Amino acid sequence: AQREALEREATRGAEQARQQELIRDMKGRLLELLREKDALWQKTEGINTPMPSPAPHKAGLCTRCLKDFRLLSRRYSCRLCQGKVCHTCSVDVDKQGRCCLLCYQQGHSQAT
């Protein structure tokens, strides 16, 4: 029984590692698609460089999607532009904190 429990734990650990890798790959692909979408949008609008959107007049809204911050929707401060964004519109950058998708995309497009 103990051996079976250890085998199940090892299988569960391998499955979790595989799922985490899949999540990382999906987030990377999502960011690629967002960059492509932004590039196409900028091309159609004739915009050269994206600028971070200014904070909305109402401080209780996400600067990207204008979602209202409530009890269950946490507000994050972008470490680059200091804009207030929701979890969906932000990216966790290792232990450096979170930044908005626009700043993250700009940083990665300049790095590549």
Secondary structure, DSSP 8 states (H G I E B T S, - for coil): -HHHHHHHHHHHHHHHHHHHHHHHHHHHHHHHHHHHHHHHHHHHHT-SS-------SSTTB-TTT--B--SSS--EE-TTT--EE-STTEEE-TTS-EEEHHHHHHHHHHH-
